[in-house]
Amino acid sequence: MDAVWSLSMGQFMSCEDLLDRPFETLTVEEWRRLLKYQPEPESRELVMV
């Protein structure tokens, strides 16, 4: 329900933003989004450094 509310309020969070939040605060829908998330190639370079 929180995901629907946040979308309707125009507060869509990117997956990078979700990764910055404490995991225990994520909704089921946010977890599903993160499971499908694949970082952009430029983001991978930062992670690998």
N, C-alpha and C positions, 0 to 999 in steps of 0.2 A: 504494500500500500504506500510506503514511503517513496518508492521509486516513481509511482504514478503521480504522487503529489509533487515531487521535485521536478518531474517533466512538465507538469501542467503549470508550475510556477516559473518555468524558464530557467531552472537551476540545474541543467544537465551537466554532469561531471564527467570529465574524460577519465579514461582508465588510469592515466598517470596520476590524476587527482585522487582516484580511489585507492591507489597503492600507497598514497601518503597518509591515508586515514588508518586509525587502529582497526585491525581485522575484526574485532568483536563488535564494531559498530556497523559493519556492512550488512545490507539486506541480502536475502536469497537472490534476488534479481541482480544485484551488484556483483555477487560472487559468480553468478553465471556469466556475466559480461567479462569478468576477469579471466575466467577459464578459457574463453574464446580469444582473448587479447593476445596479439602478437606485436611486439614493439616494431617501430619503423627502423629501417636499416641504420639511420643515423643515431637512433637511441641505443641500438645494440653496441655501436662503437663506444659510446660512453660507458656502458656497463662493462665492456671487456677491458677497458683501460685500468 
